[in-house]
Structure formats: structure tokens, C-alpha cells
Amino acid sequence: MKKQMLMVALAFAMSAHVVTAQPEKVAAVQTDKAAIVQLKPSAAQTQAALWASRVLSRYHYKALPLDDALSAKIFDAYFKALDSEKLYFTQADVDSFAPVRTKLDDAINNEDLTVPFQIYNLYQQRFFDRMAYARELLKGKFDFTTDETLQIDREKAAWARNDDEAKDLWRRRVKNDWLRLKLAGKDEKSIRETLDKRYEGYQNRLKKLNNEDVFQMFMNAYAMAIEPHTNYLGPRSAENFDIAMRLSLDGIGAVLQSRDDYTVIREVVPGGPADKSGKLKVGDRIVGVAQGNGPFTDVMGWRIDDVVQLVRGERNSTVRLDVLPADAGQDGKHTTVSIVRQKISMEEQSAKKKIIEVTDNGVKRRIGVIQLPTFYQDFEARRKGDKDFKSATRDVKRILGELKKEKVDNVLIDLRNNGGGSLIEAVELTGLFIDKGPVVQQRSAEGRVEVESDSDAGLAWDGPMGVLINRGSASASEIFAAAIQDYGRGLIIGEPSFGKGTVQTLINLDRFSQNDKVKYGELKMTIAQFFRINGGTTQLRGVTPDIKFPVTSDDDNFGESSYENALPWTQIKPAMYMQAGDLKELVNPLQKKHDARVAKDRDFLDIEQDIAEGMKLRKDNVISLNEAVRRKERENQEAKARLREARLTGKDNPDEPVAGPGSKEQRGKVPMPTTPRKTNVALKGAADDGLQGDERSLTAELAAEKAAKNAKDVYLQEAAHILADESGMLKADTRLASRAMPYLSSLK
């Protein structure tokens, strides 16, 4: 069985843990306030780079020789990976390495990675220089009456020409950090303490990076210089990737987080060993870890992934934790907690259901919603013949059976921000909604086309259905949505998807190792391009919805089209398939109903206003550093938030006009996320507090997450309304139903 993965590279990069072998150290270099440890590569890393290059240059879908031309691309990608916002290096720094721009291919082939590590070590030096300067600025004062501005996104900006320009960039950044806290009501003493601790924290986090981190960054620069969705995974990253796919691990059932120098219990998984023990609670701090009856290892100040690695272990083994309770002071009494590790299922990432009831003209429709965060599968358990192996398709099939018993009128598959996963699952999940037939086509680098088909007769759900997507829906999500659309099986609702039309496989580089103890890591490598059964591809263009929602992001910043080296759009011959239905007659009437409804929906209009303002701010790409200007913007935003909150609580004036994108209430708003899963309209305390996540109390952080989770999901509610409209139309007009969905038993 092929182990093919389809993942959004951005989502993977945000979730992956880096490898944490102990760094090899050479002489320390002294900068203003911090001793910097110089890093160098290990022999295993230079060997892994060589083997990876041989695989990439021969077997990649877009195979490129490792030559001077590719070296130049790697050079640029590596500097971008280290300093994407161009805040640390200067143009002079980059120019100093110009002689090696076309020699990184030689470095890999000669198993000499000295240069990439020299570049990183200079980055470390510059990072500490900037942080030392930022902390020095805190001793002075800022003039907030001038008309200075700060560039928000510097990815496309030029490097600072010299150190003076770099210092000016940082002066403005520190000034903005100070202004945000000042506007939030903090006094000077509190602001200085908060920012000094923040910048010191940046330094401390960088100190914890090691040679495996540097190697992974460099190898990813190489891999992604070829194509955006090719990645190098160090041994620990590969393990975490596998855990994310199978949604299980062996451990104690607790989510850990770094706060200051402590490892804190952020969440206790219900039903897990930690929960059943009753000895751990949210906020408890782990300061030591021991295996069985062995000695404790002090983990104060450790990286979170290093602590996690100690806490995880073989099933049925015992781990002991030295715990400082949440309600104890720093000098409080410690407790020792012994827990037997067990298999932990990550149910938060599993398929879930809910039922939304929609009432229109006195008629109630029940819409079953299945939220699927990823296309997961426990490949190893399936290979071994485990009849209970974890699978997205199996979970969805079970939920569909439950929804049948609950007599829902329509089913919505929510794939928003689902970045992909297993190709097998995408095919088999499609098979729950079609009888038999092709689902997706794959074309290899040699041009050979294979068709992946559903071979199981029958449907798990034969009623009407829809798929909700957004820009964050990618890969396997696009395969599923495209197949449902091509078969005429269901309505696609939302915004155009990501546009990733490539197939990846995992290649374990350890097969080339001559030593079982040496780990080379894995390549997640593009080996094919997938095509819809109609012959088109989702590459670059994504899946276009039948019923369109407002677009929340622009193509230049998010999506496949934002990558300079993305594969082009193309098409091949269609596969042989027969449409299950034809929904064209339904689309226009449903679109009109949708347009009429949202034109009067204040929450939906709020979203459109926020999107317009966010787009404008991204386009302008600057914010004012003038206190009077920013304070006025803040006051306008708070006034608008109060109006929204009043409306939600029933205290507003229903005749009050809604503020347009260019109104006073909208100017100066901080942009909304590019792909919001929920729109949280008017939460108390939503004004910018100037703090970062770990600077708030854990209680406040968890409360904010809970509030966001419970907020009204405007897009989901509207998608349910659309499917309720569809069910009403089909039941009211049997001829229309027979033309649109002739196979649906629920309509006969």
C-alpha cells in the first residue's frame, strides 16, 4: 500500500516539532549581553544531506539537478527562512556571502556544510545584536507625537542597507510594541518590564536551537527551492508527522506548554491516564521527569519538545513527574506523580458531528454537520490488519449512520482549514457518497496516468449533501470536494480552496544509513500531480464553489498561487465516469436566496466589512506610530464592538445603519485572520491588550479560546441555511428532484 501524504506545507511547518539532539559546540562569541554558542554540523547530517540530494535530483516530480542554478535558489530560500521579514541581516551581511551563492551544491556533494552553519551563526549574532538594542531602547522614552509609520509586512521589502537602517527598523518596532501597551492602559514601569522580559524571552528561545534545527532549516530551504510542498523532516519531526496522521500516541494524556521556564499542564485529556489518576490539573508545572524508578531529570528551562520526548514512552511503562502545583508559589511544596503510559487518541482532531436546526416559514429542517479537521489514517495499524485502525472514512461512516437515525434532511461536510492528509482517505471518503467510480487521477513525472477509484458498491449516505470549504482547504480536501462537484453529488459552498494539486510520499533516509543508531530523517517529496476526473486540476486555481462566500484572503499572501515556484495549471483527458446528478438548476435559485438573506444579516455584513478593512490594511501595509491617531482608531473600534455586542444582546436600534468599509468605525482596524474558521462578533475585552499569548495568564488564555470556540459561526449557519433551502426545493418539486438527484431514495 502506498503511503502517500497530501498536506499544506504552511500548516505542516506551523505544527511540526524540530529535532532536538544536543548541539555540537565550538567557541562562544561575546555580544552585548549574551554569549552565543556557535553551531556546527554533525557527520550524520552531512551524510543525510548527500543522500537527500540524490533522491531529490532523481525521483522528484520536478527533478532538478543539484547545480549552481539550484544553489542560488537554495541560498535565497535559506536567507528567507532565517529572516523572512528582513529584520536581522543587512544587505552587507547578505553580500558578504555572495561568493558562495553558487557553491551550496558543492557543499552538499562534498559533505561540508560549514557555510550554511556560518550563515546561521551570523544570523544568531545579528539576532542578539537587535535584541540587545531593543532592550537598550527601553531605558529611554519615545515621542508619540510625530507622524512616523511602521511597515507591517516586510517580506517583499529590501534588506536594510546598513546597521543604522536596521536599528531604525527596530526602533520603530519597539515603539509600536510600547504604544500598544500604552493604549491598553499600562504604565511606563509595567511596559518596560513586559517588553524587556519579552525580548529576553526571544533571546532565550534562540539559545535553545541546536544543530538539528539549523540542519532542518537548511534542508527545507533546499527542498522547498525545488517545489513548495517538498520538505525535510528530522527524526523527531518525522515522528510527530506520523502521530498527526494516526491521531494517537503513547503517553499520559496531557497537553504541555512552555510558560517562562516552566513546562505547564495546559489541558488534561478526558479519559487519559493523567485524567484517571486525578493527580494532575491544568496549571500544574512539571519541573522534573523520571523513567520508572530512575533518577529525576530537571527540565526547568527546557524546550517543550524535549520535555514531551521524556514524558512520552512505551505503552504500559511508568513515568514519574516532579510537579509544582498550580496554586503553589515558586517555593511551594512539590508532589511526585507516577503515571502508567497508555495509548492516547487525539479526539480533538477526529471527525465530529452536530445538528443545526433551520426554521423557515414555519418549516424546520435538520442539517447534520460533520467537521473533519484532517484526512487521517493509522497506516501502520491498517497494514498489520488491526480491524479497529483509526481512519477518517470509518469515523465519518459511523457518524453518517447516526445522522440517519436522527433523521436529518441534509448533510454538510465541513472541510474549512482542512489542509489534507491521506490520499487513500480522500478516495474512500468520496466512496461514502457515490456508488462506484473514479475519484482522482494521478500523473507521474514520466507522464503515466493512474486512476484512483472507489470500488465499494453502495452509498453510506444517499440523501442530499454539501461541502463547506475555504482558502485553507487543501490537497485531500480539494480531491474530495472536486469529486463531489464533478459527480454532481453535492453543493460546494464557501470560497475557492488553496489550489494544491500535488501528491507527496514519505521516504525514510535511514535506509541509506550504515549504522542503526544514526538517524537521517525523512523526505516528504512530491512525486505526482493529481487531476480531477473531469481532466482539470486544482493546482493554482483550487475548487470553485457553487455558492460563493466572501473571499477572506488575497492570492499574493495565501494559497498555492502565493508560491513563486508552484507548478503550473494544466489538464489531461477526463476519466470515464457517469454523473450521479445535476445540480445546475438548483444553484441560481439557491444563490439568490443566499444573497437576499445575507443582505439583511448584520453578522454577515460585519464579516464583509472586516474583510474589506483587513484587505485595505494589508494593501497599505503601514500603521501609524502617532498616539493620537492610534487612540482615535482604537476608540472607533471599541465603539463599533459595543454596537455589535449590543445588537447580539438585543439592546440595539434595529433601524441603525450598518457602517460601511470606509466609515469612521472601520478605519484603523487590525486585520482579521486570513482564513477565519469562526467570526467572533463583539466579544468583551476584544480590544488589543498589547500582550502576546504567553504573557497572559493561562486562565485568561483558555477563557479566550473557549469564548472563540463558542462564538457564533456565521459561515456554518449560512451554509446550513443553504442546504435547508435545497431540501425544501427538492421536496416541493419532485420533477426537479428527479432531474437533479435521480438516485436519492429519500426523495422517492
VOGU-719128 format. One line per field, with one value per residue (C-alpha): x, z, y; residue number from 1. Coordinates in steps of 0.05 Angstrom, whole numbers, plus 5000, padded with zeros to 4 digits. Layout:
<sites>
X <- X;...
Z <- Z;...
Y <- Y;...
num <- NUM;...
</sites>
This chain:
<sites>
X <- 5000;5027;5038;5021;5011;4978;4989;4992;5064;5046;5002;5056;5110;5069;5054;5118;5168;5241;5293;5329;5395;5447;5484;5557;5591;5652;5679;5628;5625;5610;5556;5528;5494;5494;5545;5527;5542;5569;5537;5568;5541;5549;5576;5507;5476;5526;5513;5437;5443;5481;5431;5372;5402;5409;5336;5310;5351;5328;5258;5223;5164;5201;5271;5325;5400;5438;5479;5498;5429;5394;5448;5428;5355;5375;5416;5357;5309;5355;5363;5287;5276;5321;5298;5234;5216;5287;5296;5363;5411;5433;5448;5521;5513;5480;5533;5588;5564;5555;5617;5584;5516;5530;5571;5520;5514;5588;5579;5526;5564;5628;5594;5617;5561;5606;5578;5504;5523;5566;5506;5464;5517;5518;5442;5449;5498;5452;5391;5425;5450;5379;5351;5406;5390;5315;5326;5371;5317;5271;5313;5294;5230;5191;5159;5089;5071;5109;5078;5121;5095;5114;5114;5072;5097;5169;5174;5179;5220;5294;5346;5368;5429;5470;5468;5439;5379;5369;5370;5317;5273;5278;5268;5200;5182;5198;5160;5099;5104;5107;5049;5004;5015;5006;4939;4918;4928;4995;5042;5115;5144;5098;5112;5188;5183;5137;5178;5245;5220;5192;5257;5297;5249;5264;5338;5327;5286;5340;5393;5355;5361;5413;5449;5389;5345;5395;5404;5329;5321;5376;5349;5279;5307;5337;5274;5226;5271;5250;5176;5134;5108;5173;5202;5258;5235;5287;5276;5232;5193;5180;5154;5107;5083;5065;5029;4989;4968;4947;4918;4947;5009;5033;5036;5000;4944;4964;4977;5040;5061;5123;5109;5171;5219;5165;5130;5057;4997;4953;4900;4885;4856;4790;4795;4871;4919;4932;4857;4843;4899;4866;4935;4947;4907;4911;4965;5009;5083;5128;5199;5228;5216;5239;5232;5205;5245;5303;5330;5294;5319;5310;5272;5269;5283;5279;5248;5178;5192;5250;5204;5150;5200;5216;5143;5124;5145;5126;5056;5048;5113;5116;5137;5146;5136;5162;5104;5097;5022;4986;4965;5035;5086;5156;5180;5117;5116;5129;5090;5112;5062;5070;5031;5029;5031;4975;4952;4923;4874;4875;4799;4802;4827;4776;4712;4656;4582;4529;4458;4435;4360;4337;4266;4238;4165;4147;4182;4240;4299;4353;4422;4475;4544;4608;4671;4733;4799;4845;4845;4877;4894;4936;4975;5015;4954;4918;4979;4981;4908;4881;4805;4797;4851;4839;4810;4774;4729;4710;4693;4651;4615;4596;4572;4530;4496;4480;4453;4408;4377;4368;4331;4370;4347;4416;4489;4545;4618;4658;4728;4748;4822;4830;4899;4896;4925;4918;4901;4871;4823;4802;4784;4748;4711;4685;4662;4613;4573;4579;4564;4627;4675;4739;4754;4820;4875;4949;5004;5075;5138;5143;5073;5039;4967;4934;4862;4845;4774;4722;4707;4656;4585;4531;4528;4534;4491;4442;4410;4428;4495;4543;4616;4639;4709;4753;4822;4853;4821;4876;4900;4858;4802;4805;4805;4742;4706;4725;4699;4634;4626;4644;4595;4541;4533;4531;4536;4604;4597;4648;4708;4758;4804;4880;4900;4948;4946;5007;5019;5073;5104;5149;5218;5257;5330;5352;5352;5418;5449;5504;5490;5424;5437;5447;5382;5379;5306;5255;5236;5164;5172;5126;5121;5059;5005;4932;4876;4801;4762;4738;4811;4825;4869;4861;4933;4935;4861;4833;4759;4709;4647;4577;4552;4605;4621;4665;4738;4778;4849;4886;4923;4990;4993;4959;4947;4986;4988;5029;5088;5136;5157;5089;5074;5032;4958;4947;4896;4892;4838;4777;4767;4708;4653;4578;4550;4506;4464;4460;4452;4455;4381;4388;4448;4418;4356;4398;4448;4391;4362;4431;4444;4377;4387;4458;4440;4398;4444;4483;4533;4549;4555;4603;4647;4647;4666;4722;4748;4748;4785;4835;4848;4858;4907;4946;4949;4970;5019;5032;5007;5015;5061;5026;4989;4931;4918;4922;4879;4825;4827;4821;4763;4727;4738;4714;4652;4637;4649;4599;4547;4557;4553;4490;4458;4475;4445;4382;4396;4409;4367;4344;4339;4411;4450;4509;4576;4608;4680;4701;4666;4698;4682;4725;4787;4849;4823;4874;4862;4824;4858;4862;4822;4777;4742;4693;4674;4671;4627;4637;4670;4680;4753;4769;4808;4883;4918;4987;5007;5030;4999;5046;5045;4973;4953;4937;4867;4856;4885;4840;4779;4792;4798;4733;4698;4723;4703;4632;4625;4572;4598;4565;4591;4569;4500;4491;4516;4463;4410;4431;4424;4357;4335;4358;4320;4257;4263;4275;4216;4170;4185;4191;4207;4264;4288;4286;4327;4378;4386;4352;4385;4365;4319;4300;4265;4226
Z <- 5000;4981;5039;5003;5040;5016;5064;5061;5071;5112;5160;5167;5181;5236;5271;5263;5321;5305;5325;5389;5392;5435;5394;5378;5405;5389;5418;5443;5413;5460;5440;5482;5536;5512;5498;5432;5422;5352;5320;5270;5231;5251;5205;5202;5178;5121;5100;5104;5060;5008;5006;5005;4945;4907;4920;4903;4839;4812;4839;4850;4805;4785;4789;4785;4783;4844;4807;4810;4789;4843;4893;4881;4895;4959;4980;4973;5006;5065;5080;5073;5121;5172;5165;5125;5149;5136;5207;5226;5167;5128;5054;5072;5110;5050;5003;5047;5029;4955;4935;4960;4927;4873;4916;4962;4913;4924;4999;4998;4948;4987;5054;5081;5109;5141;5100;5117;5191;5184;5155;5214;5264;5234;5239;5314;5322;5288;5326;5393;5368;5351;5417;5457;5420;5432;5506;5509;5477;5535;5581;5543;5521;5455;5422;5401;5372;5307;5243;5237;5210;5215;5155;5176;5127;5105;5066;5000;5028;5014;5066;5110;5075;5138;5213;5222;5179;5217;5282;5256;5237;5308;5340;5304;5323;5396;5393;5366;5420;5472;5441;5440;5515;5529;5492;5533;5596;5621;5658;5639;5692;5671;5597;5608;5649;5599;5537;5570;5590;5520;5485;5535;5521;5446;5463;5508;5455;5403;5451;5454;5379;5361;5302;5284;5279;5234;5190;5183;5163;5111;5082;5079;5041;4992;4987;4980;4929;4883;4898;4956;4985;4990;5059;5100;5167;5220;5262;5314;5262;5225;5289;5302;5230;5238;5303;5268;5214;5260;5314;5371;5413;5476;5535;5596;5561;5577;5532;5554;5543;5559;5602;5627;5647;5666;5629;5646;5641;5591;5583;5612;5560;5585;5599;5593;5646;5675;5680;5712;5763;5789;5808;5753;5737;5689;5710;5746;5730;5713;5738;5733;5696;5714;5678;5724;5788;5756;5777;5761;5704;5719;5659;5682;5622;5573;5504;5504;5453;5495;5555;5513;5489;5562;5582;5523;5523;5512;5529;5599;5622;5682;5683;5747;5747;5797;5799;5828;5837;5801;5867;5898;5897;5867;5935;5945;5962;5904;5893;5857;5808;5778;5715;5671;5598;5553;5481;5475;5419;5395;5391;5382;5311;5296;5257;5298;5287;5305;5282;5263;5261;5210;5212;5151;5143;5200;5169;5208;5173;5208;5178;5200;5202;5202;5218;5191;5211;5171;5129;5180;5179;5223;5165;5209;5245;5178;5149;5209;5199;5261;5250;5292;5258;5261;5197;5177;5130;5183;5232;5181;5160;5233;5242;5178;5207;5270;5229;5190;5255;5276;5210;5185;5120;5092;5109;5107;5107;5138;5108;5126;5142;5129;5098;5072;5094;5065;4991;5008;5057;5005;4956;5007;5038;4969;4962;5020;4975;4907;4885;4846;4801;4793;4844;4824;4772;4784;4734;4750;4728;4669;4646;4667;4690;4742;4765;4838;4843;4894;4884;4941;4916;4953;4989;5064;5053;4995;5014;4992;5017;5013;5026;5061;5041;5048;5026;5079;5048;5010;4978;5001;5017;4945;4918;4957;4941;4867;4861;4895;4848;4785;4801;4814;4881;4926;4931;4944;4989;5012;4979;4929;4960;4968;4900;4918;4864;4882;4914;4966;4993;5053;5040;5100;5090;5144;5090;5067;5136;5152;5226;5260;5313;5263;5241;5176;5178;5122;5059;5045;4970;4912;4865;4824;4806;4816;4768;4774;4740;4691;4669;4703;4763;4828;4821;4830;4817;4872;4874;4856;4900;4871;4924;4939;5005;5013;4998;5062;5033;4972;4925;4936;5011;5019;4974;4921;4877;4930;4916;4863;4844;4845;4789;4733;4719;4665;4646;4619;4589;4632;4665;4646;4696;4698;4737;4796;4790;4761;4809;4759;4764;4839;4841;4815;4859;4920;4905;4902;4968;4998;4972;4997;5065;5078;5052;5116;5162;5205;5226;5154;5136;5194;5164;5096;5129;5169;5106;5067;5122;5130;5056;5057;5115;5081;5017;5054;5095;5146;5214;5248;5307;5327;5393;5376;5311;5341;5401;5355;5315;5379;5403;5337;5340;5412;5394;5337;5381;5432;5377;5355;5426;5439;5377;5398;5467;5438;5461;5394;5349;5291;5246;5257;5191;5186;5180;5111;5097;5090;5153;5215;5252;5204;5195;5231;5247;5257;5201;5214;5203;5130;5138;5199;5219;5260;5262;5333;5333;5391;5448;5512;5522;5448;5445;5434;5501;5471;5500;5467;5483;5538;5570;5591;5647;5628;5655;5610;5550;5559;5572;5507;5468;5498;5480;5409;5404;5428;5385;5331;5268;5216;5155;5183;5199;5130;5097;5138;5113;5041;5050;5084;5024;4979;5018;5014;4939;4927;4969;4940;4867;4854;4780;4798;4848;4797;4748;4799;4842;4808;4853;4921;4956;5008;4954;4922
Y <- 5000;5068;5116;5179;5245;5308;5365;5441;5459;5521;5482;5428;5479;5511;5445;5405;5397;5402;5351;5364;5326;5360;5413;5407;5469;5510;5574;5625;5694;5752;5802;5859;5817;5745;5692;5659;5586;5574;5512;5464;5404;5332;5278;5245;5310;5319;5247;5257;5319;5280;5223;5271;5307;5241;5224;5294;5301;5234;5218;5284;5301;5364;5335;5388;5375;5400;5451;5525;5548;5509;5531;5603;5587;5550;5609;5657;5608;5597;5671;5679;5621;5652;5724;5727;5798;5824;5848;5820;5814;5875;5878;5879;5813;5780;5808;5780;5710;5726;5686;5621;5635;5583;5536;5505;5447;5434;5439;5384;5340;5347;5333;5400;5443;5494;5551;5541;5539;5601;5637;5614;5634;5704;5705;5688;5745;5795;5769;5782;5849;5871;5845;5879;5944;5935;5925;5986;6028;6011;6054;6117;6149;6153;6213;6192;6260;6251;6223;6162;6096;6023;5976;5916;5863;5867;5802;5839;5897;5907;5889;5946;5975;5980;5974;6044;6027;5961;5999;6047;5989;5962;6030;6033;5962;5974;6040;6003;5950;6005;6043;5982;5971;6045;6046;5986;6026;6001;6049;6061;6014;5957;5969;5967;5903;5869;5886;5872;5803;5793;5809;5768;5711;5717;5710;5650;5614;5624;5598;5532;5520;5469;5439;5394;5456;5491;5430;5422;5496;5489;5424;5453;5513;5462;5421;5480;5514;5457;5459;5487;5422;5383;5382;5351;5321;5308;5244;5278;5317;5252;5220;5279;5276;5203;5218;5273;5223;5166;5212;5172;5165;5130;5178;5206;5245;5317;5377;5413;5485;5527;5588;5625;5570;5521;5464;5475;5428;5464;5410;5342;5295;5266;5191;5190;5164;5234;5247;5179;5189;5252;5278;5329;5391;5450;5499;5448;5456;5398;5411;5341;5275;5205;5139;5085;5084;5121;5189;5254;5298;5372;5402;5475;5519;5461;5465;5438;5383;5357;5352;5319;5268;5249;5245;5201;5129;5057;5036;5007;5037;5085;5157;5198;5273;5323;5373;5442;5450;5507;5541;5536;5592;5583;5557;5515;5441;5394;5330;5266;5237;5167;5151;5089;5109;5086;5096;5166;5182;5254;5260;5335;5324;5268;5277;5306;5318;5369;5382;5452;5464;5516;5542;5579;5598;5552;5492;5462;5428;5388;5394;5344;5375;5333;5373;5339;5374;5328;5264;5219;5145;5099;5067;5020;4992;4982;4947;4900;4882;4917;4917;4980;5022;5097;5126;5189;5150;5099;5155;5193;5129;5116;5188;5183;5123;5163;5221;5174;5151;5223;5236;5296;5327;5343;5332;5383;5362;5420;5420;5491;5496;5421;5420;5349;5283;5214;5205;5137;5170;5223;5168;5124;5182;5201;5129;5140;5187;5154;5083;5065;5100;5141;5195;5226;5217;5219;5235;5214;5251;5202;5223;5158;5169;5126;5130;5121;5094;5076;5002;4991;4988;5027;5093;5106;5168;5173;5239;5309;5336;5395;5411;5475;5498;5559;5581;5536;5473;5439;5375;5316;5366;5390;5319;5304;5370;5366;5294;5311;5371;5332;5277;5328;5295;5356;5431;5462;5523;5575;5608;5580;5529;5531;5505;5449;5395;5354;5286;5272;5209;5198;5169;5146;5165;5115;5061;5091;5092;5042;5048;5031;5084;5141;5173;5212;5234;5232;5269;5288;5292;5310;5250;5265;5315;5298;5316;5318;5264;5317;5326;5392;5403;5441;5465;5541;5550;5507;5485;5540;5536;5532;5581;5633;5666;5729;5716;5726;5727;5752;5706;5740;5723;5655;5596;5559;5620;5656;5610;5633;5562;5528;5480;5510;5494;5442;5389;5318;5275;5263;5196;5151;5167;5179;5238;5218;5281;5351;5409;5465;5480;5489;5535;5600;5598;5579;5635;5686;5662;5665;5736;5761;5731;5756;5825;5831;5792;5841;5789;5771;5844;5852;5798;5833;5898;5866;5831;5897;5933;5876;5876;5951;5948;5892;5934;5998;5956;6011;6032;6098;6108;6172;6162;6209;6174;6105;6124;6150;6086;6046;6087;6077;6002;5997;6037;5990;5930;5958;5967;5895;5869;5909;5880;5809;5821;5852;5924;5956;6000;5956;6017;6038;6035;5987;6021;6012;5993;6066;6091;6120;6056;6016;6059;6034;5965;5909;5858;5795;5728;5709;5645;5651;5587;5628;5700;5723;5784;5832;5795;5834;5851;5840;5906;5898;5889;5893;5826;5761;5694;5671;5739;5730;5684;5613;5623;5683;5647;5586;5630;5668;5603;5577;5641;5637;5564;5581;5643;5644;5611;5655;5617;5550;5576;5605;5540;5503;5553;5539;5464;5474;5515;5459;5406;5448;5457;5383;5361;5414;5396;5321;5332;5378;5327;5271;5312;5337;5275;5216;5165;5192;5144;5196;5236;5179
num <- 1;2;3;4;5;6;7;8;9;10;11;12;13;14;15;16;17;18;19;20;21;22;23;24;25;26;27;28;29;30;31;32;33;34;35;36;37;38;39;40;41;42;43;44;45;46;47;48;49;50;51;52;53;54;55;56;57;58;59;60;61;62;63;64;65;66;67;68;69;70;71;72;73;74;75;76;77;78;79;80;81;82;83;84;85;86;87;88;89;90;91;92;93;94;95;96;97;98;99;100;101;102;103;104;105;106;107;108;109;110;111;112;113;114;115;116;117;118;119;120;121;122;123;124;125;126;127;128;129;130;131;132;133;134;135;136;137;138;139;140;141;142;143;144;145;146;147;148;149;150;151;152;153;154;155;156;157;158;159;160;161;162;163;164;165;166;167;168;169;170;171;172;173;174;175;176;177;178;179;180;181;182;183;184;185;186;187;188;189;190;191;192;193;194;195;196;197;198;199;200;201;202;203;204;205;206;207;208;209;210;211;212;213;214;215;216;217;218;219;220;221;222;223;224;225;226;227;228;229;230;231;232;233;234;235;236;237;238;239;240;241;242;243;244;245;246;247;248;249;250;251;252;253;254;255;256;257;258;259;260;261;262;263;264;265;266;267;268;269;270;271;272;273;274;275;276;277;278;279;280;281;282;283;284;285;286;287;288;289;290;291;292;293;294;295;296;297;298;299;300;301;302;303;304;305;306;307;308;309;310;311;312;313;314;315;316;317;318;319;320;321;322;323;324;325;326;327;328;329;330;331;332;333;334;335;336;337;338;339;340;341;342;343;344;345;346;347;348;349;350;351;352;353;354;355;356;357;358;359;360;361;362;363;364;365;366;367;368;369;370;371;372;373;374;375;376;377;378;379;380;381;382;383;384;385;386;387;388;389;390;391;392;393;394;395;396;397;398;399;400;401;402;403;404;405;406;407;408;409;410;411;412;413;414;415;416;417;418;419;420;421;422;423;424;425;426;427;428;429;430;431;432;433;434;435;436;437;438;439;440;441;442;443;444;445;446;447;448;449;450;451;452;453;454;455;456;457;458;459;460;461;462;463;464;465;466;467;468;469;470;471;472;473;474;475;476;477;478;479;480;481;482;483;484;485;486;487;488;489;490;491;492;493;494;495;496;497;498;499;500;501;502;503;504;505;506;507;508;509;510;511;512;513;514;515;516;517;518;519;520;521;522;523;524;525;526;527;528;529;530;531;532;533;534;535;536;537;538;539;540;541;542;543;544;545;546;547;548;549;550;551;552;553;554;555;556;557;558;559;560;561;562;563;564;565;566;567;568;569;570;571;572;573;574;575;576;577;578;579;580;581;582;583;584;585;586;587;588;589;590;591;592;593;594;595;596;597;598;599;600;601;602;603;604;605;606;607;608;609;610;611;612;613;614;615;616;617;618;619;620;621;622;623;624;625;626;627;628;629;630;631;632;633;634;635;636;637;638;639;640;641;642;643;644;645;646;647;648;649;650;651;652;653;654;655;656;657;658;659;660;661;662;663;664;665;666;667;668;669;670;671;672;673;674;675;676;677;678;679;680;681;682;683;684;685;686;687;688;689;690;691;692;693;694;695;696;697;698;699;700;701;702;703;704;705;706;707;708;709;710;711;712;713;714;715;716;717;718;719;720;721;722;723;724;725;726;727;728;729;730;731;732;733;734;735;736;737;738;739;740;741;742;743;744;745;746;747;748
</sites>
